Amino acid sequence: SVKYDSGILSSWVGNECCLWEGIQCDAVTGNVQRLHLKANYYYYISANMVNSSLAELRHLKYINLSGNRFHGSRIPEFIGSLKQLRYLNLSDAGFEGIIPPHIGNLSNLKVLDLSSNHYKLKADDMAWAFGLSSLELLNLSYVDLSGAQNWDMMLHMIPSLKELSLSQCRLSNVTLGPFLNSSRILPNIKHLDLGY
């Protein structure tokens, strides 16, 4: 379901997927654990959707699809069924629409980067983030949060959070004073970006 101009997927021939570029498997079980398909300057994946067959890779711990061109696809709901995921990077990949609340099922996730999708990715309610109890880095820069409910609750509902980037999120008329003066919020935060 994808198109590519040589690059990383040109190695995807034969049945030994653990030998394909961008794929890493567990040495003992042979299960696919990492899918590293970050685009570079010359090569990128072009697709109209993320194929649902990815949902069969139940042992995935790492997905990086950043910089590819998914042409306005929505983030698929099945992502929330990949319970082993610890790293998910869908930044600058052309996703649009509402962030699916199913992402909140990823309780083992440590890094979530949905940034730089040019305001076409939106959140209407950030309550899904409360399920990300292991999250250490959350980057939502350039995600439209102008209509999002409960976004400020992230400041004290994810105690493991160390880095939070909300730059260019179209937040306005927000009073952060009570939050920033409270010792109950952001207990482990090292980096907070509210730029622009």
C-alpha positions as CSV (number, residue, x, y, z in Angstrom):
1,S,0.0,0.0,0.0
2,V,3.0,2.3,-0.1
3,K,5.0,3.9,-2.9
4,Y,8.7,4.7,-2.6
5,D,11.5,5.9,-4.8
6,S,14.3,3.3,-4.0
7,G,15.6,4.1,-0.5
8,I,14.9,2.1,2.6
9,L,12.1,-0.1,1.2
10,S,14.2,-1.4,-1.7
11,S,15.7,-4.0,0.7
12,W,12.2,-5.4,1.5
13,V,12.4,-8.5,-0.7
14,G,12.1,-12.1,0.4
15,N,10.5,-13.6,3.5
16,E,13.3,-12.8,6.0
17,C,11.8,-9.5,7.2
18,C,14.3,-9.3,10.1
19,L,17.0,-8.7,7.4
20,W,15.1,-5.8,5.9
21,E,16.5,-2.3,6.5
22,G,14.5,-0.4,9.1
23,I,13.3,-3.6,10.9
24,Q,14.8,-4.9,14.1
25,C,13.7,-8.3,15.6
26,D,14.2,-9.9,19.0
27,A,17.2,-12.2,18.7
28,V,15.5,-15.0,20.6
29,T,11.9,-14.9,19.5
30,G,12.2,-13.4,16.1
31,N,9.3,-11.0,16.8
32,V,9.5,-7.6,15.1
33,Q,10.2,-5.1,17.8
34,R,11.4,-1.9,15.9
35,L,10.1,-0.2,12.8
36,H,12.5,2.7,12.0
37,L,11.3,4.2,8.7
38,K,12.2,7.8,9.3
39,A,12.4,9.7,6.0
40,N,15.5,11.5,4.9
41,Y,16.2,14.3,2.4
42,Y,16.2,11.9,-0.5
43,Y,13.9,9.1,0.4
44,Y,10.5,8.9,2.0
45,I,7.4,6.7,2.1
46,S,4.4,8.0,0.3
47,A,1.1,6.4,1.2
48,N,-2.6,7.3,1.6
49,M,-2.9,5.4,4.8
50,V,-1.0,3.4,7.4
51,N,-1.7,-0.2,6.6
52,S,-3.8,-2.0,9.2
53,S,-1.5,-5.0,8.9
54,L,0.8,-3.2,11.3
55,A,-1.7,-4.2,14.0
56,E,-0.5,-7.8,13.6
57,L,3.0,-6.8,14.9
58,R,1.9,-7.1,18.6
59,H,5.5,-7.0,19.9
60,L,6.4,-3.7,18.5
61,K,8.2,-1.4,21.0
62,Y,9.4,1.3,18.6
63,I,7.8,3.0,15.6
64,N,9.3,6.0,13.8
65,L,7.5,7.1,10.6
66,S,8.6,10.8,10.9
67,G,9.1,12.9,7.8
68,N,7.1,10.6,5.5
69,R,4.2,11.7,3.4
70,F,0.9,10.2,4.4
71,H,-1.2,12.8,2.5
72,G,-3.7,13.8,5.1
73,S,-4.3,10.3,6.5
74,R,-5.7,10.0,10.0
75,I,-3.7,8.4,12.7
76,P,-5.1,4.9,12.7
77,E,-7.1,3.8,15.8
78,F,-5.3,0.4,15.8
79,I,-2.2,2.1,17.1
80,G,-3.8,1.9,20.5
81,S,-3.7,-1.9,20.3
82,L,0.1,-2.0,20.2
83,K,0.4,-2.3,24.0
84,Q,4.2,-2.9,24.0
85,L,5.0,0.4,22.3
86,R,7.5,2.6,24.2
87,Y,8.4,5.0,21.4
88,L,6.0,6.5,18.8
89,N,7.2,9.2,16.4
90,L,4.7,10.4,13.8
91,S,6.1,13.9,13.5
92,D,6.1,15.8,10.2
93,A,4.4,12.9,8.4
94,G,1.3,14.6,6.9
95,F,-1.3,13.3,9.4
96,E,-4.6,15.2,9.7
97,G,-7.7,15.1,11.8
98,I,-8.4,14.4,15.5
99,I,-5.8,12.5,17.5
100,P,-7.5,9.2,18.2
101,P,-8.2,8.7,21.9
102,H,-7.0,5.1,21.5
103,I,-3.4,6.3,21.9
104,G,-4.3,6.6,25.6
105,N,-4.2,2.8,25.8
106,L,-0.4,2.8,25.4
107,S,0.5,2.7,29.1
108,N,4.1,1.6,28.4
109,L,4.8,4.6,26.0
110,K,7.8,6.7,27.1
111,V,8.1,9.0,24.0
112,L,5.2,10.4,21.9
113,D,6.0,12.9,19.2
114,L,3.1,14.1,17.0
115,S,4.7,17.5,16.2
116,S,5.1,19.4,13.0
117,N,2.0,18.2,11.2
118,H,1.3,21.9,10.3
119,Y,-1.9,22.4,12.4
120,K,-3.7,19.7,10.5
121,L,-3.6,17.4,13.5
122,K,-5.9,18.5,16.2
123,A,-7.1,17.5,19.7
124,D,-10.7,18.0,20.9
125,D,-10.1,16.5,24.3
126,M,-6.7,15.6,25.9
127,A,-8.2,13.1,28.4
128,W,-6.6,10.3,26.4
129,A,-3.2,11.5,27.7
130,F,-4.0,10.5,31.2
131,G,-3.6,6.8,30.3
132,L,0.0,7.4,29.3
133,S,1.3,6.7,32.8
134,S,4.9,5.9,31.7
135,L,5.3,8.9,29.4
136,E,8.5,10.9,29.7
137,L,8.5,13.0,26.5
138,L,5.4,14.5,24.8
139,N,5.9,16.7,21.8
140,L,2.7,18.3,20.4
141,S,4.2,21.3,18.8
142,Y,2.1,22.6,15.8
143,V,-0.8,20.4,16.9
144,D,-4.0,22.6,17.0
145,L,-5.1,22.6,20.7
146,S,-7.2,25.7,20.4
147,G,-10.4,23.7,21.0
148,A,-9.0,21.0,23.2
149,Q,-10.5,20.3,26.6
150,N,-8.5,19.1,29.5
151,W,-5.1,20.0,28.0
152,D,-4.0,21.8,31.2
153,M,-4.7,18.6,33.2
154,M,-1.6,17.1,31.5
155,L,0.4,19.3,33.8
156,H,-0.4,17.1,36.8
157,M,-1.9,13.9,35.5
158,I,1.3,12.5,33.9
159,P,3.7,12.5,36.8
160,S,6.5,10.7,34.9
161,L,6.7,13.6,32.3
162,K,10.1,15.1,31.9
163,E,9.7,17.0,28.6
164,L,6.6,18.7,27.3
165,S,6.6,20.7,24.1
166,L,3.4,22.7,23.3
167,S,5.0,25.3,21.0
168,Q,2.8,26.8,18.3
169,C,-0.4,25.0,19.6
170,R,-2.7,27.9,19.2
171,L,-3.3,28.1,23.0
172,S,-4.7,31.5,24.0
173,N,-6.4,33.1,27.0
174,V,-4.7,30.6,29.2
175,T,-3.9,31.4,32.8
176,L,-1.0,29.2,33.9
177,G,-0.2,31.0,37.2
178,P,-2.1,28.7,39.5
179,F,-0.5,25.7,37.8
180,L,3.1,26.9,37.8
181,N,3.0,28.0,41.4
182,S,1.8,24.6,42.6
183,S,4.2,22.0,43.8
184,R,1.8,19.2,42.8
185,I,2.3,19.7,39.1
186,L,5.1,18.7,36.8
187,P,7.1,17.1,39.6
188,N,9.8,15.7,37.3
189,I,9.7,18.2,34.4
190,K,13.0,19.3,33.0
191,H,11.9,21.0,29.8
192,L,8.7,22.9,29.2
193,D,8.2,24.7,25.8
194,L,5.2,27.0,25.5
195,G,6.7,29.1,22.7
196,Y,4.5,31.1,20.4
